[in-house]
Amino acid sequence: MKVRQASIGDLTQLTGLFDGYRQFYGQKSDVVAARRFLSDRFEHQQSVIFIANDGETGLGFTQLYPSFSSTRMTRTLILNDLYVIPDARKRGVAKALLSAATDYARQIGAVRLSLSTANDNLSAQALYEADGWVREALFVGYNKSL
């Protein structure tokens, strides 16, 4: 298995992974929209994506979005997406993707990586905590649908 930063040349492989990720979270498959969404992220340099491959097979990906800490006046990253295909789970793929994201964040001088996951995604929560991520205890999160 190899993990590396993805490029526009990985768009076809990433589209399938991204569509699988969206379906995991209850969305209907929409390969055309998934491809367009990822293409826009590359075109506008709005995210950084890491992909895990085993030869020609895409095993998983993670997508980072830039953000900032106003109080610390520095860069942070939001680890917004992490997905591993079902056949590759429990093989260290997610851990390798998290490691690549962490290394990248350090290289660019970010002071924090943030993520959220579903309340019932206990396997992901266990992975994050085993990898040194700390569950948020100081703030309450809110969302407003528009």
C-alpha positions as CSV (number, residue, x, y, z in Angstrom):
1,M,0.0,0.0,0.0
2,K,1.2,3.5,-0.9
3,V,-0.2,6.8,0.4
4,R,0.5,10.0,-1.4
5,Q,-0.9,13.4,-2.1
6,A,-3.5,13.1,-4.9
7,S,-3.5,15.2,-8.1
8,I,-6.0,15.9,-10.8
9,G,-4.6,12.8,-12.6
10,D,-6.2,10.7,-9.8
11,L,-9.7,12.2,-10.4
12,T,-11.3,9.0,-11.8
13,Q,-10.1,6.8,-9.0
14,L,-11.0,9.4,-6.4
15,T,-14.5,9.9,-7.8
16,G,-15.3,6.3,-7.0
17,L,-13.9,6.5,-3.5
18,F,-15.7,9.8,-2.9
19,D,-19.0,8.4,-4.1
20,G,-18.6,5.4,-1.8
21,Y,-17.9,7.8,1.1
22,R,-21.0,9.8,0.4
23,Q,-23.1,6.6,0.3
24,F,-21.6,5.5,3.6
25,Y,-23.1,8.7,5.0
26,G,-26.5,8.0,3.5
27,Q,-26.4,10.0,0.3
28,K,-27.5,8.6,-3.1
29,S,-24.8,7.7,-5.6
30,D,-24.1,10.5,-8.0
31,V,-20.8,9.9,-9.8
32,V,-21.1,12.9,-12.1
33,A,-21.7,15.3,-9.3
34,A,-18.9,13.7,-7.2
35,R,-16.4,14.1,-10.1
36,R,-17.4,17.7,-10.6
37,F,-17.1,18.5,-6.9
38,L,-13.6,17.0,-6.7
39,S,-12.6,18.6,-9.9
40,D,-13.6,22.0,-8.5
41,R,-11.6,21.4,-5.4
42,F,-8.5,20.7,-7.5
43,E,-9.1,23.6,-10.0
44,H,-9.5,26.2,-7.2
45,Q,-6.9,24.7,-4.9
46,Q,-9.5,24.5,-2.1
47,S,-8.4,21.2,-0.5
48,V,-5.6,18.7,-0.2
49,I,-6.4,15.1,-0.8
50,F,-4.3,12.0,0.1
51,I,-5.0,8.7,-1.6
52,A,-4.1,5.2,-0.6
53,N,-3.4,2.7,-3.4
54,D,-2.5,-0.9,-3.7
55,G,-1.2,-1.0,-7.2
56,E,-4.1,0.2,-9.4
57,T,-6.7,-0.2,-6.7
58,G,-7.8,2.8,-4.7
59,L,-8.2,1.8,-1.1
60,G,-9.2,5.1,0.5
61,F,-8.7,8.8,0.8
62,T,-8.7,11.7,3.1
63,Q,-9.5,15.3,2.2
64,L,-8.3,18.4,4.2
65,Y,-9.7,21.9,4.0
66,P,-7.7,24.9,5.1
67,S,-8.9,27.0,8.0
68,F,-7.5,29.4,10.6
69,S,-7.5,30.0,14.3
70,S,-8.3,33.6,15.0
71,T,-7.3,33.3,18.7
72,R,-3.9,31.8,17.8
73,M,-3.6,33.7,14.5
74,T,-2.4,30.7,12.6
75,R,-3.3,28.0,10.1
76,T,-5.4,24.9,11.0
77,L,-6.8,22.2,8.8
78,I,-10.1,20.4,8.9
79,L,-9.9,16.7,8.1
80,N,-13.3,16.7,6.5
81,D,-13.4,13.3,4.8
82,L,-11.8,9.9,5.5
83,Y,-12.9,6.8,3.8
84,V,-11.6,3.3,3.3
85,I,-13.3,0.8,1.0
86,P,-14.9,-2.1,3.0
87,D,-12.5,-4.7,1.7
88,A,-9.5,-2.7,2.9
89,R,-10.7,-1.9,6.4
90,K,-8.7,-3.2,9.4
91,R,-5.5,-3.2,7.3
92,G,-4.0,0.1,8.5
93,V,-5.2,2.2,5.5
94,A,-7.0,4.7,7.7
95,K,-4.1,5.0,10.0
96,A,-1.7,5.6,7.1
97,L,-4.0,8.3,5.7
98,L,-4.2,10.0,9.1
99,S,-0.4,9.9,9.4
100,A,-0.1,11.5,5.9
101,A,-2.5,14.2,6.9
102,T,-0.7,14.9,10.2
103,D,2.7,15.0,8.4
104,Y,1.3,17.4,5.8
105,A,-0.2,19.7,8.5
106,R,3.1,19.8,10.4
107,Q,5.0,20.6,7.1
108,I,2.8,23.6,6.4
109,G,3.0,24.9,9.9
110,A,-0.6,24.2,10.9
111,V,-1.2,24.1,14.7
112,R,-4.2,21.9,14.7
113,L,-6.1,19.3,12.8
114,S,-9.9,19.1,13.5
115,L,-12.5,16.5,12.5
116,S,-15.9,15.3,13.3
117,T,-17.6,12.0,12.8
118,A,-21.0,10.5,13.3
119,N,-22.0,9.7,16.9
120,D,-22.6,6.1,16.0
121,N,-19.3,5.6,14.0
122,L,-17.7,3.9,17.0
123,S,-14.9,2.2,15.0
124,A,-13.8,5.6,13.6
125,Q,-13.9,7.1,17.1
126,A,-11.7,4.3,18.5
127,L,-9.2,4.8,15.6
128,Y,-9.0,8.5,16.2
129,E,-8.5,8.1,20.0
130,A,-5.9,5.4,19.5
131,D,-4.1,7.8,17.1
132,G,-3.9,10.6,19.7
133,W,-6.9,12.6,18.7
134,V,-8.7,14.1,21.7
135,R,-12.5,14.3,21.9
136,E,-13.8,17.9,22.1
137,A,-14.9,18.7,25.6
138,L,-14.7,22.5,25.8
139,F,-17.0,23.6,23.0
140,V,-20.5,22.6,21.8
141,G,-20.9,22.4,18.1
142,Y,-23.9,23.8,16.2
143,N,-25.0,23.7,12.5
144,K,-27.5,25.7,10.7
145,S,-28.9,24.4,7.5
146,L,-29.4,27.0,4.7
